[in-house]
Each structure stands twice: as C-alpha cells, then as structure tokens.
Amino acid sequence: MIPISTPCRLLAILALTAGFHYRSASSFSFSSSSSSASLPPRRSYPASKTPRKAQFGPPRSSLEVKAISAPDNDNNNDDDDVVIVANYHDDDAMIGTVALLVPSSSSAISEFGIRSPISSTPPSYAEVAAQLARKIAHFSDGRIIARVVHPPPSSSSSSDHDHDDDVDGIDESDGYCLDSDALFAIGLTSPSDVRYLSRTFRKDESRCPRGGAGVMDDDGEGEEGGGIYHSYAPIVGPYDAANASPLLTSLTPWSDVASGSRLATQMMRLFDETSTDEFALATMLYFDRFSNSGIRVPWVMHSIDVTWEKGPIRNAREVYDMLTKCGPCIVRCLADENCSSCIRALDVIDTRDQVNSYRTVVSYESELLRDFSLCILTKNNVFGCEASIPTLPVVKPLGYWRGKELTANVARTIMIGHLRGATTTTTTITTAGDYDPSSMGLDVSWKVACGANAAYDQFPSQNQLFYPTARGNDLWYDPVFRVETIDGRNVWCKRHYRVRNGRIPGTFRFSVLDNGVTSDEFWTILGAADDLTWVVFHYAGAAAAVGQRYIGGLLCTPDGRLPPPEDLDEIWRIFRSAEIEPWELFVVDNDESSAGALAAGPPPLDYYRKSTAIVVS
C-alpha cells in the first residue's frame, strides 16, 4: 500500500501493482494541488551529485538521456543509475515535469508487452519507465520532461526511520520526486520501496502542510502520519477520492472537484491498459487539465465533445453552429439506426481517446456518418480544432538498399512490394534487374505482422496495397483491415490514400478522407530486407478537424507472419532507431481460418484498385 498526502504542488501517484507479494490488476493513486502562475523552481544539487550520463538502448536522435542515482545510505556504489531526463526545450516553453518512481530492484518485471512479439521476455519496470519518459516527450513535443528514479536500496533500513522527522534532510532522489509536478510510483511492491515513498510524502507534507497524511503497510496497519489511512485513493486537482462527497460531486458537475473525479476514472482505465501510448495519453490529459504552467497540451487540447470543462457558453455556441450549418445532415444521421447508434456510442466516451473513438467509428461507418462528420468537422470546423503532424521522434529513412543509394523510384518499388501486376512509368515490378523487388505476385503488397500504435495497429487481418497512379510518380495506398465491432460483428474496412514522394527518398506524404475527416501523414521507410521478406515503416499523422495527432510503426511481411528469428535482432534495432521498443508492438492476427476472418468473408482488396490502378497482365 502507499500513502496519500495532500501536497501543495501538482502531484500524481501511480502504482501499477497492488500489494507486496503478488502482481495484480492495476491500482494507483494520484493527486494534484491548486495551480500557480509559474512552475516550481528547480532544485540545485552539489557538484558531487551531478547527474551521470547513461544510455538505454541505442543512441536516440532526438532525446538527451541522463541517469541519476538515488543515494544509498548504506552503500555508496552508484552503478545502478536509473533516471532518464528527456530534455528538448528551454524552460520558457515547458509545461511540466514528471518523476517516474520504479522499484529499486532492477529485476522487477512489468506487465507491459503481453501482446508483443517478445511477450516471453517482458520488460522490467526500469525499462518501461525509460520508454515512458521518451513517449511522454514525444506526445508533449518535448515540453513535459520525465525523470526515472529508483528508491535507494537502503530505504528499509533504520536510517530511513531516523530521518522521518528530518524534513530538511532531502537527498537527491527525494528532491527529484518533490520538485516534479507529477510523481508516478510504478510497480512498487516491496516494503522498503513503499517506506521510501512514505518518507518522501511525509517530507512533502511537512514542507507544504495541508492536513494529515497516512501510510498503510502490507498488514493493513497504519503508521503514524496524522491518523488518516488511505489505500490507493486517487487525488486529482481538488478531488480527493478518500474524502470526497459523491453527492456534492454529482450536484456540481461543472466544478473542478467533479472534473478531477472524472479524470481520475479515465486515468485509471488508461493505466489498466499497460500500454505506453495509453500511459502517455493519461499524462497529457492530466497536465492539460491541471498543469501549474497554464499551458495547454496540443496533443489533447481540442475536443469535439460537449463537456462540463468547456462551460455552458461554449457548448451552446458549438451546438448552435452544428444545427445552423449542418442541420439536414444531422437529421438524416439521427433518423438512421446505424448512424444514430454511432453518435450515442461516441457521446459516452472521450473522443480524445483514439483507441475507443476510432473503434467506435469503424464499427458504424456509413455514408451518412461520413456526410455528418464532413459537414460538422471538416467543412465548418465547428469545434475550432487544429493539429499538426508530430515531429518527435526524429527518424531517418533507409539510406541504402542492396548496396546502392536509395532513390525515390526504388523507394516506391519497396512500397509496392509483392503486389501482382503493378507497374510504374519507370519500373515494372516483374522486370529483372538491380532493383527487382523479388515480387511474389500476391494480391497484396504487404501484410502487417505487428505495429506500435494502440489505436490503429491492433486490428486483425491488415492488408496493404500500394500501386501507382495514372501518371506513375505517385502511389495509391489501400489498407484493408478487419474490425471486430463493439457489437460483436466482424466487418472489413477499407481506405484510399493518396501517396506523394517526400523531399528525401524513402519518405512519403499520405492523405485520406476517413469517415469525413481528412488525415495527413508522414511515412518513412526505416529498413527493408534485400529480398523484401520484410519492411519496417514509421508514420506520424494528424487529423486537424478533430484535433488528433498520432505516431506509430509497422513491421510488414508478405504473409503477415513474423520474420525468422535470425532477422529479428536487426529489425528490433531498426525500431529502436525510431524510439520504439519491441515490447511496445502488438502482434496482428492474420489467421485467415479464424472464426472472425471466416465471418467477415473475403477481403475487398480490389475495391478501389480496379478503377484506378495500372495493371499489367
């Protein structure tokens, strides 16, 4: 169990595991205080405490990685450096800081990566936190800085208790926890680690007294700390679950207390997913609502929902604009059972949660829904949303293929891959030569074997078709994927992208109208086997009309199966060059004999291609 205090800063506590002797479903608590006009000052440390640099995995092109040791009162050996600092921008643009407190034992294994291709070797909490620091930086454009901290191994010793009342005796690790705007305690289960967290909270309470604090040990016995004992009770902004009045919260849904209650529930659900995307999203939502800096987080600052946080005036204005500008579309949608079901389903979720919102949309997509969205979101931008393609992480395209420098034409050939009968004006896929792509003559260019985005890369049976436009310089891209709808059906969804060459060979600009909303994406070929048995893509995109941004990566093969083991080390290295860890990937179910695939029937692979492609016999 962990203690809950009421600190004077924005403070969030998360524990992904509950109890001392076993791992269970996610439990956590987090708290925040009233906002202030400026960020708290950064603590300075003596020269002997200067952070030592270390790197986790290959060098990151866009991320400065630092390690900071939590002092060990019994052992001066500081080899176990465990803190990551994501440092992109100066303090003038900074939104906030996060301390990620992980177990002192480097062998503590997390529950992340259970659907990854390396699920048999899950990452440690230290590895997870290091990647979370990077992902938080990606989602915030480098304006939320995360540090990874371990409790000192001696936190359970007598010296720990000797300093319980010494509020001025703040060591380096305490300082990072106390000075951060948010603290997430991840996977702490050992008594020593929890005692360290308890001591840190008592110091914070003493520095910023706001009432009693309590500590629960593994036997449920409360330690002295004010007589109030809480167990993972969330505190968000002014909302304290342990001392909240449900009646007051329900009677004042517009209040910050009620807003904190809703956000607490949402964050708990996101943390339970044990996905770095969902964790980072929860962090963005938290800072966007309760940041001390007062700076909104572009990743989540726009919403197309009617919310208490917007206030009655803005909600009324948006509803009025919808009715006056798109009244006929709304009437037709609400009169249709399928379209109205989608609207009702979207009403009960936060559409900034791309996992839930996109699955809902594809479960009910129709021409009526497309027209509804096209009018309200794209043509009239009723909600005033905007979004730009993320620029972090910085990734580099494949420079050479088969020993020769990559050209734009060869890059297109790699994209076209194994699709039977496709040709460009300068290269025919089946023509032998230096850049023969070893096409297998399939109905698809590629199948997705695994992907990194929690919202878009988990769908089963993902088929990719790349083929040239009539002029031959650009490509069409038709993804055809199966959706297990929220009401239990299995259906095929399809999209039709326009693909243009980027400035650098191996990069591309994608655009598509997806259910009435335009998405713009930047794709990069990160790597490809000489015989085209696999290819790795990275993508970053934005749907400006709904204020959404996203990033991801794909491993594709001709049949959707993972490449042979001897190729995987190279593939994982390529993913890491784009700051994606292999345990973040989701394995795609491409089993054509599965019940879902059989229920959906044959995929409509040629739906668009039959009328737009250049096909050779």
Sequence and secondary structure as in RCSB ss.txt:
>XXXX:A:sequence
MIPISTPCRLLAILALTAGFHYRSASSFSFSSSSSSASLPPRRSYPASKTPRKAQFGPPRSSLEVKAISAPDNDN
NNDDDDVVIVANYHDDDAMIGTVALLVPSSSSAISEFGIRSPISSTPPSYAEVAAQLARKIAHFSDGRIIARVVH
PPPSSSSSSDHDHDDDVDGIDESDGYCLDSDALFAIGLTSPSDVRYLSRTFRKDESRCPRGGAGVMDDDGEGEEG
GGIYHSYAPIVGPYDAANASPLLTSLTPWSDVASGSRLATQMMRLFDETSTDEFALATMLYFDRFSNSGIRVPWV
MHSIDVTWEKGPIRNAREVYDMLTKCGPCIVRCLADENCSSCIRALDVIDTRDQVNSYRTVVSYESELLRDFSLC
ILTKNNVFGCEASIPTLPVVKPLGYWRGKELTANVARTIMIGHLRGATTTTTTITTAGDYDPSSMGLDVSWKVAC
GANAAYDQFPSQNQLFYPTARGNDLWYDPVFRVETIDGRNVWCKRHYRVRNGRIPGTFRFSVLDNGVTSDEFWTI
LGAADDLTWVVFHYAGAAAAVGQRYIGGLLCTPDGRLPPPEDLDEIWRIFRSAEIEPWELFVVDNDESSAGALAA
GPPPLDYYRKSTAIVVS
>XXXX:A:secstr
   B   SS B    SS SSSS  S     B     SS        GGG  EE  SSS  TT   EE     SS 
             S GGG  EEEEEE  S TT B STTTTSTTTTS  BHHHHHHHHHHHHHHHTTT EEEEEE 
  GGGGSHHHHHTTT TT   HHHHHHHHSSEEEE S  SHHHHHHHHHHHHHHHHHS  S  BEE TTS EESS
SS   SS  EETTEEGGG  HHHHHH TTSHHHHHHHHHHHHHHHHHT  HHHHHHHHHHHHHHH TT    TTT
S   S  TTT HHHHHHHHHHHHHHHHHHHHHHHHSHHHHHHHHHHHTS TT HHHHHHHHHHH  HHHHHHHII
IIIIS TT         S      EETTEE  HHHHHHHHHTTBTTBB SS BTT  STT      BSSSEEEEE
ES TTTS  SS EEEEEE TTSSSEEEEEEEEEE TTS EEEEE  EEEEE SSTTEEEEEEEETTEEEEEEEEE
EEE TT S EEEEEEEEEGGGTEEEEEEEEEESSSS   HHHHHHHHHHHHHTT  GGG EE    TTSHHHHHH
 S  TTTTHHHH  B  
